[in-house]
Amino acid sequence: MRVAPYAVRYVAGVDGGGTGTRARLQDRAGTLLGQGDAGPSGLGQGVAQAWRHVTQALHAAFAAAGLPPAPPAHTVLGLGLAGAGVAAQHEAFLRADPGYALCLLENDGVTQLLGAHGGGPGVVVAAGTGSVAAARYADGRTAQAGGWGFPVGDEGSGAWLGLRAMQHAHAVLDGRDAPTLLSQTVFDQVGSTASALLAWCAQAGAPQYGHLAPLVFAEAERGDTTAQALLQAAADELRRLVDALQQDEPPLPVVASGSVGVRLAALWPPALRERVVPPEGDSADGALRLAREALAAATPTVG
């Protein structure tokens, strides 16, 4: 540590990604003092921006607590940031550390896992625009399945669903599939001619395909069997992520998260649904746990 452990007054946990940053501030005893928000701090958008928004979120947390920002040397900082799994980005971020008493950095998937199960063993399946699953085992090891990115991966995600809805619309326009409620709602959203579909697909990425996912859910609720089959296929893909992470030990508890993952968990087999538990905390809680464990390890015991 840069200062003696007794000089630490605050512990902060930060969750950051491509759209925003949250900082949660506690005193050394573990009392929640405040929370602050700022812009994106995913490392893929640049280390300088990440530190700027982390700092802004921390200052906002101090302000929410009615306190002036503390010097970095008086705070232990745990962070779960998107992109921290890339070694070069991880190292560059830590090199730019302005002098926190201790700075712990993990990928946001790791801190989400720590927060969801309170540091204990378990699995988290996260499915929104993309998808990924991670597990923590009883011996402290962690593993990940999925998360390879769209379009080659992200199975069972919103983008995955949207892409398949668009493929169905193409097949209907060709005459390979019969028209459905789902194909009609895609046409209503995008256009019903070949040129309109081609133009839309030419500029579409994961976010645009992800925006089609709510159409699949809506038409499934209206009884469209094609949409229902797509949802079941997506749920099966998320189940396979869990299966890949389950090792030779008692079945791990599972937290389903994300706008898509929470809804698809209802379509899992009964044996898997019985393992689903509510999350104990979120990624910022996991980042706080990182920081607290590091502080405890660095603090000499008396006696």
N, C-alpha and C positions, 0 to 999 in steps of 0.2 A: 504494500500500500504506500501511497505517497505521503500520508500523514499517519500518526499513531491512531489505532482504532478508536481510542477514547475521544478523539476529536470529531468523529463522525456524528452529525446531528440528524441527518435525514437519509431516508432510503426512497428511491424513486424507481418505478417501473414504467417502461415505455413500449407501446405497441405501435408500429409504423408500417405503412404499406404505400401502395401507389395512389391512394386517394386521400389519405389523412394520417394524422399522428395523435395518439392519446398518451398523456403522462399522468400517472397516479402517484401522489406524494404521501408518504407516511413519516411520522417522527421515528426516532430510533426504537421506541417501545412498541411500534406497530399500529399506532393510532392513525386513522386516515385523516389527512389534513385538507386535501383538495385535489382537484383534477383539472387538467387543461388540455386544449386541443389546438392543433395547427395544421398546416398543409402537409403534403405527402413527404414521406421520408424513406420510401423504397430505395435501396442502394443502386438499383439500375438506373435511376434518374440523376445520380451524381452524389458524391459524398458531401460536397459543400452544401448542397440543398438539404440533405438529410440532417446534418448537424444544425443548420439554421432552424429547421422546423422542430427538431428535438428540443433545441434551446427555447424556442418560442413556446412550445407546449409546456415545458418545465416552468418557465416564468409565469405562464398563465395559471399553472397549478399553485405556485407560491402566492400569486395574487388572489386566487380563490380562497386560500387559507388566511388571507389578510396579512401576509408576510412579504418582506422584500426578498428578492432572489438571494439565496445563500451562495457564497463562493463555491465553485465546483469541488474544492478540496474537502468540504464538509459534507459531501453527499456521495453515497454509494449508488451507482446507476446500473440497473439491469435493463437490457433492451432486447426486444424481439422485432427484428426488421426484415421485411421482404428483401430477398437478395443476399442476405448474410451468409447463405450457404455457398456463395461463389467466393473462393479463397481470396482472390485479388481485391474484391470489394470489401470483404471482411477486414483484411489487413489494412487497407487504405483508410477505412473508417476509424479503426483503433489508433492508427498513427496520428489522426487529427484530433484525438481526445484532448480537450482543453485543460485537463488536469483534475478529473474526478478522483476521489479517494480510491475508488475501484470502479472499473467499467467492464461489464460483462455483456457480451453480444452473442446472440443466437438468432437463427432464422425464426420468423414469426410462427411457423408451424410448430417448432419446439416449444416456444413459450405458451402457445395455445394448448398444447398437450399437457404441459405442467399445470396450467391453470384449470383445465377442465377436470382433471382427476386429483387436484390438490397435491401434486407431486408423486402420487402413487401410480401403480400400474394401470394401464387402460389403453384404449384406442380412441382416436378422434377421426371421424370422416367429415371432411369439409367439402361441400359442393355448392358453389354459387355459379359465377360465370365459368370458372374452372373447377377442378376437383383434385383432391389429394387425401391420403390417409396416413396417419403416423401412429406408432405404438411405443409405449414405454413398458418395459418388463420389470419383474420384481427385483432383478439384480441391477437395475438402473440403466441397462442398455436401451437404446432407441432404434427404431427402424422406420422406413417410409416406403409406401407403395403408391404408384401413380405420380401425378404432378409433373408429367412430362411436357405439358403445354399443348395448346391447340395449334393445328388440327390433328397432330399425330397422337396426342394423348387426351387428358382431361375427360376420360370416359365417365358417363353418367352426369355430366355437368349441364349447366344451362346452355353453354355454347354447343355442346354435343347434341343436346335435344334440338336446338334451333337448326343446326346443320341438317339433321335428319328430317325435320319438318320441311326444309327447303328441298331436299332430295325427293321427298314425297310429292311436293308441288311440281317439280320437274317431270316426275313420272306420270302424274295426272295430265299435264299439258301434252305429253307424248302419246297418251293413251295406254301406257303400260300399267297404270293404276286407275281404279275407278274413282271418280270425284268423291270427296268427303267434306265434312264440316271443316276439318283441319286444312285441307287444300284451299278451300274457299276463303278462310280467314287469312291464310298466307297471301293469297292473291289480293285480297282487300287491303292488306298492309303494304304490299310491295309492288303489285301490278300483276296483270294476268296475261301478259304477252311474253314471248321468248326474249324480246329485246329488253323489256323491263326487268325480267329476272336476271338476265346476263349482266345488265348494268349494275344491278344491286349487288350481285355476288362478286363482281369485279372489285368493288370497293369495301367489301365486308370482311371484318375480322372477328375475333372472339366476342368483343362487346356487342357488335351488331347481331351476330347469331344468338347471343345470349338474350337479346331483347325479344327474340321470337319464342323463347321458352314459355313465357306466360300464356301464349296462345295454345300451346300443347296442353297445359294444365286446364285451361278454360274449356277447350273442346272435349277433353276427357270427361270433365264434369257434366258436359251436355250429352254424354253417351257415345261419342265418336270412338269406335273400336280401334281405329288406327292410332289415334292419340293415346288411348289407354295402353296399347301394346308398346308404344314408344316409352311411356312412363315406366312400364314394367321392365323393359329392357334396360333403361337407365338405372333403376333400382337394383337390378341384377349386377350391373357393372360395379356399383358401389359395394354391394355385398362381396364381390370377388376381391375388392381391395381389403376388406376386413379379413376374409379367409386367408389372403396372402400373408397377413401379419400375425395370425394366430399360430403360436408355436406350441410345443409339447408341454403345456402347463394348463392349469384350470382356465376355462373360458374367461377372457378379459372383458370388463365392462366397456361399453361403447357409447360415446357421445356423438350424435349426429348434429352437424352445424351447417350454417349457410342457408340461404333462402331456398335452395333446391334440395339440399340434403335432408333438412328437417321434414319436408313433405314426402320425399321418397322413402324415408325410413318406415313409413306406414305400410309400404308394399313389400317389406322384407319378410322372409319366412318366420313363423311364430317363434322358433328357437332363437333366432337372432334378435327379434323384437324384445324378447324377454331379457336380453342383456343390455338394452338401451337404458341409460341413466341420464338424468339432467346434469348439466355441467356444474361443477362446484365454483368455477370462476372463469375468467376470460384470459386473453393473451397478456393483458397488462398485469393481471394477478400472477401469471406465470413468470413475467419479467421481474416482478417484485420478489417472487420466491428465489429466483436466480441471485438477486442482489443480497437477500437476507442470508442465504446459505453461504455465499462468499464472505460476507461480513462475519458470520459466526465462525467460519474456518480461520479467519485472520485475527480473531480476537483471542488473546491468551486467557486461559481459564485460571481461576484463582483457587488455591488450595492444594 
